[in-house]
Amino acid sequence: MKVNLLYGKSEMTIEFPDDRTTVIKPKPLDNLPNEKVAVSQALRIPIDSPPLRELVDKNDSVAIVFSDITRPMPNDRVLPVVLDELSHLRDEQIVLINALGTHRTNTPSELADLLGPEIVKRYRIVQHDCYDSSNLVYLGKSSRWNELWVNRTYMESTVRILTGFIEPHLFAGFSGGPKAVLPGIAGAKTIFSNHGPDMIGDPRSGFARTKGNPIWEEMLEVATLTNPTFLLNVTLTEDRRITGVFAGELSQAHEKGVEFLKRTAMIPVDGLFDIVISTAGGYPLDINMYQSVKGIAAASSIVRDGGSILLVSECIEGLPDYGEYGDIMHEADTPEDLLTMVHRPGHLIQDQWDAQLQAQICQRIKLYIYSEGLTDEEIKQVFGIPCTDVGRTVVALLKEYGPRSRVAVLPAGALTVPYIQGAKTI
């Protein structure tokens, strides 16, 4: 059988043996026939909240938090509808905050692509800097005694609107909802504590788990403390078309979106596989290796100990050359070395969370990587084995694992959450 794998801004077609291959995709959903109408209706008939326009007085200052370039959120199609609901305000009463978390600042051209040139021209845009203490406000400590720092511009606004999209998340359960605040516009100290080694290593932290997940629960706690006025989240197809809109009160609106996504993204399988082929979900999700760890994590839930994961990810930005992920991976020769390093008292470095998760997975499997954006040396640096031909590698692995070995393929990577039939997943 031929399977199309999401790769960069296009697809890669690979042939797999029909009798030994299981293709695992999200359940197909029709995109909304009129996105603008659907978003507008959600803003006017929200979940457990008055309509957005009624929440905003003519004298209010409004902060709208939006997702950065590493997320496929269609800001350029959603935010104009939100801004239409705020038409009784002057442009200077509105500020848009780029929820970068620990990510790099986005370039002017990226912002134009993200938001559309008209929005960039008309409105003030703040790019969150988690290290800039002068633009952070201290909110106290969480129930886990972690210090809570959040963007000052957001907190000083009288109306606070969170936006984003919902997808399965490798350790926070699902994206969207409170993630716009933590890590989106939180301070570095708060992010590092929430993404610390004990939190990442907790067995309750993982795909599709929110209740009882310590990472997600602290995210919700912190976001709630900031008293957000309104949430707007969407769900998407693989090609960024909107399938659902969930707006209103933070917790209730996000929960409705999660329930909707669970019915489509969570796919049961009958057992573990010897080989799992996964992607990171195409551009922008496979923009670099750091972001691509999500694809490895999705595959890890259905691969047997001693099996192999083959990641297909373009990684046009490389590891990347910003952030600390590459340096962390370079410091450790083995997954065991890396895990020892991150668990040292006081060892908190940006991006160590994905490195830790990847090391935990690589302790029990072999990782092959096909990527035109990574050198062989970089692939080895992240505990991978370079792959130059996906089809030939699969054939070789099937021969290695024997005539009864099985292959699973996740064409959309972490946009799918496979789980063992009958196993407790949430």
BELTA-V768547 format. One record per residue. RES is the residue in three letters. OMEGA is omega in whole degrees, 0 to 359 (999 if undefined). NEAR is the number of other C-alpha atoms within 10 Angstrom. D_CENTER is the distance of its C-alpha to the mean C-alpha in Angstrom with 1 decimal. Layout:
BEGIN
res=RES omega=OMEGA near=NEAR d_center=D_CENTER
res=RES omega=OMEGA near=NEAR d_center=D_CENTER
END
This chain:
BEGIN
res=MET omega=177 near=10 d_center=29.9
res=LYS omega=181 near=11 d_center=27.8
res=VAL omega=177 near=15 d_center=24.1
res=ASN omega=180 near=15 d_center=21.9
res=LEU omega=177 near=24 d_center=18.8
res=LEU omega=185 near=27 d_center=16.1
res=TYR omega=183 near=25 d_center=16.7
res=GLY omega=180 near=22 d_center=16.1
res=LYS omega=180 near=13 d_center=17.6
res=SER omega=179 near=11 d_center=19.8
res=GLU omega=176 near=13 d_center=20.3
res=MET omega=181 near=14 d_center=22.2
res=THR omega=182 near=14 d_center=24.8
res=ILE omega=178 near=14 d_center=25.8
res=GLU omega=179 near=13 d_center=28.6
res=PHE omega=178 near=21 d_center=28.5
res=PRO omega=185 near=15 d_center=31.4
res=ASP omega=190 near=11 d_center=31.7
res=ASP omega=184 near=9 d_center=33.1
res=ARG omega=187 near=13 d_center=30.6
res=THR omega=174 near=17 d_center=27.2
res=THR omega=178 near=17 d_center=24.9
res=VAL omega=185 near=15 d_center=22.3
res=ILE omega=181 near=21 d_center=19.4
res=LYS omega=171 near=19 d_center=17.6
res=PRO omega=176 near=23 d_center=16.2
res=LYS omega=184 near=12 d_center=19.3
res=PRO omega=178 near=10 d_center=20.3
res=LEU omega=175 near=12 d_center=20.2
res=ASP omega=173 near=11 d_center=22.2
res=ASN omega=181 near=15 d_center=20.7
res=LEU omega=184 near=16 d_center=22.4
res=PRO omega=179 near=11 d_center=25.7
res=ASN omega=185 near=9 d_center=25.6
res=GLU omega=183 near=18 d_center=22.3
res=LYS omega=179 near=17 d_center=24.2
res=VAL omega=181 near=12 d_center=26.4
res=ALA omega=179 near=19 d_center=23.7
res=VAL omega=180 near=25 d_center=21.8
res=SER omega=179 near=19 d_center=25.2
res=GLN omega=179 near=14 d_center=26.3
res=ALA omega=178 near=20 d_center=23.3
res=LEU omega=183 near=25 d_center=24.0
res=ARG omega=176 near=18 d_center=27.7
res=ILE omega=187 near=15 d_center=27.5
res=PRO omega=181 near=21 d_center=24.5
res=ILE omega=175 near=21 d_center=23.7
res=ASP omega=181 near=13 d_center=25.9
res=SER omega=169 near=20 d_center=26.4
res=PRO omega=175 near=15 d_center=28.9
res=PRO omega=184 near=19 d_center=28.1
res=LEU omega=185 near=23 d_center=26.2
res=ARG omega=181 near=16 d_center=29.3
res=GLU omega=181 near=11 d_center=31.4
res=LEU omega=187 near=13 d_center=29.2
res=VAL omega=177 near=19 d_center=29.9
res=ASP omega=183 near=14 d_center=33.3
res=LYS omega=180 near=13 d_center=34.9
res=ASN omega=182 near=11 d_center=35.0
res=ASP omega=167 near=15 d_center=31.4
res=SER omega=189 near=19 d_center=29.0
res=VAL omega=172 near=25 d_center=25.5
res=ALA omega=177 near=26 d_center=22.2
res=ILE omega=181 near=23 d_center=19.3
res=VAL omega=181 near=27 d_center=15.8
res=PHE omega=183 near=27 d_center=13.6
res=SER omega=184 near=25 d_center=10.2
res=ASP omega=188 near=25 d_center=10.9
res=ILE omega=182 near=24 d_center=11.6
res=THR omega=182 near=17 d_center=8.4
res=ARG omega=181 near=18 d_center=7.0
res=PRO omega=179 near=21 d_center=9.4
res=MET omega=181 near=25 d_center=10.5
res=PRO omega=181 near=20 d_center=14.3
res=ASN omega=185 near=21 d_center=15.5
res=ASP omega=178 near=17 d_center=18.7
res=ARG omega=184 near=17 d_center=19.6
res=VAL omega=186 near=23 d_center=18.5
res=LEU omega=176 near=21 d_center=19.6
res=PRO omega=179 near=16 d_center=23.2
res=VAL omega=177 near=18 d_center=23.7
res=VAL omega=181 near=20 d_center=22.7
res=LEU omega=175 near=15 d_center=25.0
res=ASP omega=179 near=12 d_center=27.8
res=GLU omega=180 near=18 d_center=27.8
res=LEU omega=186 near=20 d_center=28.4
res=SER omega=177 near=11 d_center=31.3
res=HIS omega=177 near=13 d_center=33.8
res=LEU omega=171 near=18 d_center=32.4
res=ARG omega=181 near=13 d_center=33.2
res=ASP omega=184 near=15 d_center=30.5
res=GLU omega=176 near=11 d_center=31.0
res=GLN omega=186 near=16 d_center=30.1
res=ILE omega=174 near=21 d_center=26.5
res=VAL omega=177 near=20 d_center=23.9
res=LEU omega=184 near=22 d_center=20.3
res=ILE omega=180 near=24 d_center=18.0
res=ASN omega=185 near=23 d_center=15.2
res=ALA omega=186 near=31 d_center=12.4
res=LEU omega=187 near=24 d_center=12.0
res=GLY omega=176 near=25 d_center=11.7
res=THR omega=184 near=21 d_center=13.1
res=HIS omega=180 near=19 d_center=12.3
res=ARG omega=174 near=15 d_center=15.4
res=THR omega=178 near=17 d_center=17.3
res=ASN omega=183 near=16 d_center=17.0
res=THR omega=177 near=10 d_center=20.3
res=PRO omega=180 near=11 d_center=22.6
res=SER omega=177 near=11 d_center=22.2
res=GLU omega=178 near=13 d_center=18.4
res=LEU omega=178 near=20 d_center=18.8
res=ALA omega=177 near=16 d_center=21.4
res=ASP omega=182 near=15 d_center=19.2
res=LEU omega=192 near=23 d_center=16.4
res=LEU omega=188 near=21 d_center=18.9
res=GLY omega=185 near=17 d_center=22.1
res=PRO omega=182 near=14 d_center=25.1
res=GLU omega=179 near=11 d_center=26.9
res=ILE omega=179 near=19 d_center=24.4
res=VAL omega=182 near=17 d_center=24.2
res=LYS omega=189 near=10 d_center=28.0
res=ARG omega=192 near=11 d_center=28.7
res=TYR omega=174 near=15 d_center=26.4
res=ARG omega=180 near=15 d_center=25.7
res=ILE omega=177 near=18 d_center=22.3
res=VAL omega=176 near=16 d_center=21.2
res=GLN omega=185 near=18 d_center=18.6
res=HIS omega=177 near=28 d_center=17.5
res=ASP omega=185 near=24 d_center=18.8
res=CYS omega=181 near=25 d_center=17.9
res=TYR omega=183 near=14 d_center=21.1
res=ASP omega=184 near=11 d_center=23.5
res=SER omega=181 near=15 d_center=25.4
res=SER omega=179 near=9 d_center=27.6
res=ASN omega=175 near=17 d_center=24.8
res=LEU omega=178 near=23 d_center=23.5
res=VAL omega=180 near=18 d_center=25.1
res=TYR omega=183 near=13 d_center=25.8
res=LEU omega=184 near=14 d_center=25.3
res=GLY omega=181 near=13 d_center=26.8
res=LYS omega=177 near=13 d_center=25.4
res=SER omega=178 near=15 d_center=23.1
res=SER omega=175 near=10 d_center=24.7
res=ARG omega=177 near=10 d_center=23.5
res=TRP omega=173 near=9 d_center=25.4
res=ASN omega=178 near=16 d_center=22.6
res=GLU omega=184 near=17 d_center=23.4
res=LEU omega=177 near=23 d_center=21.6
res=TRP omega=184 near=24 d_center=21.3
res=VAL omega=183 near=27 d_center=19.9
res=ASN omega=183 near=25 d_center=20.4
res=ARG omega=181 near=17 d_center=24.1
res=THR omega=178 near=19 d_center=24.0
res=TYR omega=185 near=28 d_center=21.8
res=MET omega=181 near=18 d_center=24.1
res=GLU omega=175 near=13 d_center=27.2
res=SER omega=182 near=17 d_center=26.4
res=THR omega=175 near=16 d_center=28.1
res=VAL omega=186 near=20 d_center=25.6
res=ARG omega=183 near=22 d_center=21.8
res=ILE omega=178 near=24 d_center=19.5
res=LEU omega=176 near=27 d_center=15.8
res=THR omega=178 near=26 d_center=13.8
res=GLY omega=177 near=27 d_center=10.4
res=PHE omega=184 near=28 d_center=9.1
res=ILE omega=174 near=24 d_center=8.5
res=GLU omega=174 near=24 d_center=6.8
res=PRO omega=180 near=25 d_center=7.3
res=HIS omega=190 near=21 d_center=5.4
res=LEU omega=175 near=24 d_center=7.6
res=PHE omega=179 near=29 d_center=9.4
res=ALA omega=180 near=26 d_center=8.9
res=GLY omega=177 near=22 d_center=9.7
res=PHE omega=174 near=26 d_center=7.9
res=SER omega=182 near=22 d_center=5.8
res=GLY omega=176 near=27 d_center=8.6
res=GLY omega=186 near=31 d_center=11.9
res=PRO omega=180 near=27 d_center=12.6
res=LYS omega=176 near=26 d_center=9.3
res=ALA omega=178 near=26 d_center=11.0
res=VAL omega=178 near=25 d_center=13.7
res=LEU omega=15 near=27 d_center=12.4
res=PRO omega=193 near=25 d_center=11.0
res=GLY omega=183 near=26 d_center=11.1
res=ILE omega=179 near=30 d_center=14.9
res=ALA omega=175 near=30 d_center=16.1
res=GLY omega=184 near=28 d_center=18.5
res=ALA omega=182 near=24 d_center=17.9
res=LYS omega=180 near=17 d_center=20.1
res=THR omega=180 near=22 d_center=18.1
res=ILE omega=183 near=23 d_center=14.8
res=PHE omega=179 near=21 d_center=16.6
res=SER omega=180 near=18 d_center=18.3
res=ASN omega=180 near=25 d_center=15.4
res=HIS omega=183 near=23 d_center=13.7
res=GLY omega=186 near=21 d_center=17.2
res=PRO omega=179 near=20 d_center=18.5
res=ASP omega=179 near=14 d_center=20.1
res=MET omega=179 near=19 d_center=17.0
res=ILE omega=182 near=23 d_center=14.9
res=GLY omega=180 near=18 d_center=18.0
res=ASP omega=182 near=13 d_center=18.7
res=PRO omega=179 near=11 d_center=18.9
res=ARG omega=179 near=21 d_center=17.5
res=SER omega=181 near=23 d_center=14.1
res=GLY omega=180 near=26 d_center=12.1
res=PHE omega=169 near=28 d_center=10.6
res=ALA omega=178 near=24 d_center=12.0
res=ARG omega=175 near=21 d_center=13.9
res=THR omega=180 near=21 d_center=14.4
res=LYS omega=180 near=12 d_center=18.1
res=GLY omega=178 near=11 d_center=19.3
res=ASN omega=186 near=22 d_center=16.0
res=PRO omega=180 near=23 d_center=17.1
res=ILE omega=182 near=24 d_center=13.8
res=TRP omega=183 near=27 d_center=12.8
res=GLU omega=175 near=17 d_center=16.5
res=GLU omega=175 near=19 d_center=16.9
res=MET omega=180 near=23 d_center=14.0
res=LEU omega=179 near=19 d_center=16.0
res=GLU omega=183 near=14 d_center=19.2
res=VAL omega=180 near=26 d_center=18.5
res=ALA omega=179 near=24 d_center=17.2
res=THR omega=178 near=15 d_center=20.3
res=LEU omega=180 near=12 d_center=22.5
res=THR omega=177 near=14 d_center=21.7
res=ASN omega=178 near=14 d_center=23.2
res=PRO omega=181 near=20 d_center=20.9
res=THR omega=191 near=20 d_center=23.2
res=PHE omega=176 near=24 d_center=20.9
res=LEU omega=171 near=30 d_center=17.5
res=LEU omega=177 near=28 d_center=16.5
res=ASN omega=176 near=25 d_center=13.5
res=VAL omega=168 near=23 d_center=13.5
res=THR omega=191 near=22 d_center=12.6
res=LEU omega=167 near=23 d_center=12.9
res=THR omega=179 near=15 d_center=14.7
res=GLU omega=181 near=15 d_center=13.8
res=ASP omega=170 near=12 d_center=15.7
res=ARG omega=172 near=12 d_center=14.1
res=ARG omega=186 near=19 d_center=16.9
res=ILE omega=178 near=26 d_center=16.7
res=THR omega=180 near=18 d_center=17.6
res=GLY omega=179 near=23 d_center=17.6
res=VAL omega=185 near=25 d_center=17.9
res=PHE omega=187 near=29 d_center=17.7
res=ALA omega=176 near=31 d_center=19.4
res=GLY omega=180 near=26 d_center=21.5
res=GLU omega=189 near=20 d_center=21.5
res=LEU omega=188 near=27 d_center=18.2
res=SER omega=184 near=16 d_center=18.4
res=GLN omega=181 near=17 d_center=20.3
res=ALA omega=180 near=22 d_center=18.4
res=HIS omega=180 near=26 d_center=15.0
res=GLU omega=177 near=17 d_center=16.8
res=LYS omega=178 near=14 d_center=18.3
res=GLY omega=178 near=23 d_center=15.1
res=VAL omega=178 near=24 d_center=13.9
res=GLU omega=179 near=10 d_center=17.3
res=PHE omega=183 near=16 d_center=17.3
res=LEU omega=179 near=24 d_center=14.1
res=LYS omega=182 near=17 d_center=15.5
res=ARG omega=184 near=11 d_center=18.6
res=THR omega=187 near=16 d_center=17.0
res=ALA omega=184 near=22 d_center=14.1
res=MET omega=186 near=21 d_center=15.9
res=ILE omega=179 near=17 d_center=18.6
res=PRO omega=174 near=15 d_center=21.5
res=VAL omega=189 near=16 d_center=23.2
res=ASP omega=180 near=10 d_center=26.7
res=GLY omega=181 near=12 d_center=26.1
res=LEU omega=181 near=19 d_center=24.7
res=PHE omega=176 near=24 d_center=24.8
res=ASP omega=184 near=22 d_center=26.3
res=ILE omega=176 near=27 d_center=24.0
res=VAL omega=175 near=29 d_center=20.5
res=ILE omega=182 near=25 d_center=19.4
res=SER omega=172 near=31 d_center=15.6
res=THR omega=174 near=32 d_center=13.7
res=ALA omega=178 near=34 d_center=10.2
res=GLY omega=180 near=29 d_center=10.5
res=GLY omega=182 near=26 d_center=12.6
res=TYR omega=2 near=22 d_center=12.5
res=PRO omega=185 near=21 d_center=10.6
res=LEU omega=179 near=29 d_center=7.9
res=ASP omega=184 near=31 d_center=10.9
res=ILE omega=177 near=27 d_center=12.2
res=ASN omega=183 near=24 d_center=12.9
res=MET omega=178 near=29 d_center=13.3
res=TYR omega=179 near=25 d_center=11.2
res=GLN omega=185 near=19 d_center=8.0
res=SER omega=177 near=27 d_center=9.9
res=VAL omega=178 near=22 d_center=10.2
res=LYS omega=179 near=28 d_center=7.6
res=GLY omega=177 near=30 d_center=10.5
res=ILE omega=182 near=27 d_center=13.0
res=ALA omega=179 near=26 d_center=11.8
res=ALA omega=181 near=27 d_center=11.9
res=ALA omega=187 near=29 d_center=15.4
res=SER omega=184 near=24 d_center=16.6
res=SER omega=183 near=18 d_center=17.1
res=ILE omega=177 near=24 d_center=19.8
res=VAL omega=182 near=23 d_center=21.5
res=ARG omega=173 near=17 d_center=24.7
res=ASP omega=183 near=16 d_center=25.6
res=GLY omega=178 near=14 d_center=27.2
res=GLY omega=183 near=20 d_center=25.4
res=SER omega=170 near=25 d_center=23.4
res=ILE omega=176 near=31 d_center=19.9
res=LEU omega=180 near=26 d_center=20.0
res=LEU omega=177 near=26 d_center=16.9
res=VAL omega=187 near=30 d_center=17.4
res=SER omega=186 near=32 d_center=15.3
res=GLU omega=179 near=29 d_center=16.9
res=CYS omega=183 near=27 d_center=15.6
res=ILE omega=177 near=18 d_center=17.7
res=GLU omega=180 near=15 d_center=17.1
res=GLY omega=184 near=21 d_center=18.0
res=LEU omega=20 near=26 d_center=16.7
res=PRO omega=180 near=19 d_center=16.5
res=ASP omega=171 near=11 d_center=19.7
res=TYR omega=186 near=12 d_center=18.2
res=GLY omega=186 near=17 d_center=16.6
res=GLU omega=184 near=17 d_center=17.9
res=TYR omega=181 near=22 d_center=16.1
res=GLY omega=180 near=21 d_center=18.9
res=ASP omega=180 near=16 d_center=21.6
res=ILE omega=181 near=20 d_center=20.5
res=MET omega=181 near=24 d_center=20.5
res=HIS omega=184 near=16 d_center=23.8
res=GLU omega=185 near=12 d_center=25.4
res=ALA omega=178 near=18 d_center=25.2
res=ASP omega=183 near=13 d_center=27.2
res=THR omega=174 near=16 d_center=25.9
res=PRO omega=180 near=22 d_center=23.0
res=GLU omega=178 near=14 d_center=25.6
res=ASP omega=182 near=13 d_center=26.4
res=LEU omega=181 near=21 d_center=22.8
res=LEU omega=176 near=21 d_center=22.5
res=THR omega=182 near=11 d_center=25.9
res=MET omega=185 near=17 d_center=24.9
res=VAL omega=180 near=20 d_center=21.9
res=HIS omega=175 near=15 d_center=23.9
res=ARG omega=180 near=10 d_center=26.8
res=PRO omega=178 near=7 d_center=27.6
res=GLY omega=181 near=7 d_center=26.2
res=HIS omega=177 near=12 d_center=23.9
res=LEU omega=182 near=18 d_center=20.8
res=ILE omega=178 near=15 d_center=19.3
res=GLN omega=175 near=19 d_center=16.2
res=ASP omega=181 near=19 d_center=13.6
res=GLN omega=183 near=28 d_center=15.7
res=TRP omega=178 near=23 d_center=13.1
res=ASP omega=177 near=22 d_center=11.4
res=ALA omega=179 near=22 d_center=15.0
res=GLN omega=181 near=26 d_center=16.3
res=LEU omega=179 near=22 d_center=14.2
res=GLN omega=179 near=24 d_center=15.1
res=ALA omega=179 near=21 d_center=18.7
res=GLN omega=180 near=18 d_center=18.9
res=ILE omega=184 near=19 d_center=18.1
res=CYS omega=174 near=23 d_center=20.5
res=GLN omega=188 near=16 d_center=23.2
res=ARG omega=181 near=16 d_center=23.9
res=ILE omega=169 near=18 d_center=23.1
res=LYS omega=182 near=17 d_center=23.8
res=LEU omega=173 near=24 d_center=21.0
res=TYR omega=181 near=22 d_center=22.0
res=ILE omega=170 near=29 d_center=20.1
res=TYR omega=180 near=23 d_center=21.1
res=SER omega=176 near=24 d_center=20.0
res=GLU omega=180 near=14 d_center=22.2
res=GLY omega=181 near=19 d_center=20.4
res=LEU omega=173 near=22 d_center=21.1
res=THR omega=176 near=13 d_center=24.6
res=ASP omega=180 near=17 d_center=26.0
res=GLU omega=179 near=11 d_center=26.4
res=GLU omega=178 near=19 d_center=22.7
res=ILE omega=178 near=22 d_center=21.8
res=LYS omega=180 near=18 d_center=24.4
res=GLN omega=181 near=20 d_center=23.1
res=VAL omega=177 near=26 d_center=19.8
res=PHE omega=181 near=22 d_center=21.9
res=GLY omega=175 near=20 d_center=21.8
res=ILE omega=182 near=18 d_center=24.7
res=PRO omega=178 near=19 d_center=25.0
res=CYS omega=180 near=19 d_center=25.3
res=THR omega=181 near=14 d_center=27.2
res=ASP omega=185 near=11 d_center=27.7
res=VAL omega=182 near=20 d_center=25.2
res=GLY omega=181 near=14 d_center=28.1
res=ARG omega=179 near=14 d_center=30.6
res=THR omega=178 near=15 d_center=28.2
res=VAL omega=178 near=20 d_center=27.7
res=VAL omega=181 near=12 d_center=31.4
res=ALA omega=181 near=10 d_center=32.1
res=LEU omega=177 near=17 d_center=29.8
res=LEU omega=177 near=19 d_center=31.4
res=LYS omega=181 near=12 d_center=34.7
res=GLU omega=184 near=10 d_center=33.8
res=TYR omega=173 near=15 d_center=32.5
res=GLY omega=188 near=10 d_center=35.5
res=PRO omega=180 near=9 d_center=36.6
res=ARG omega=181 near=9 d_center=34.7
res=SER omega=184 near=16 d_center=31.3
res=ARG omega=180 near=20 d_center=28.4
res=VAL omega=169 near=24 d_center=25.4
res=ALA omega=180 near=24 d_center=22.2
res=VAL omega=175 near=24 d_center=20.1
res=LEU omega=185 near=29 d_center=16.5
res=PRO omega=181 near=29 d_center=16.8
res=ALA omega=176 near=21 d_center=13.3
res=GLY omega=187 near=32 d_center=11.7
res=ALA omega=172 near=28 d_center=8.7
res=LEU omega=177 near=28 d_center=9.3
res=THR omega=176 near=27 d_center=12.3
res=VAL omega=177 near=28 d_center=13.0
res=PRO omega=177 near=25 d_center=16.6
res=TYR omega=182 near=21 d_center=18.8
res=ILE omega=180 near=15 d_center=22.5
res=GLN omega=178 near=12 d_center=24.8
res=GLY omega=180 near=10 d_center=26.3
res=ALA omega=177 near=8 d_center=24.0
res=LYS omega=185 near=7 d_center=22.6
res=THR omega=186 near=15 d_center=18.8
res=ILE omega=999 near=13 d_center=18.2
END
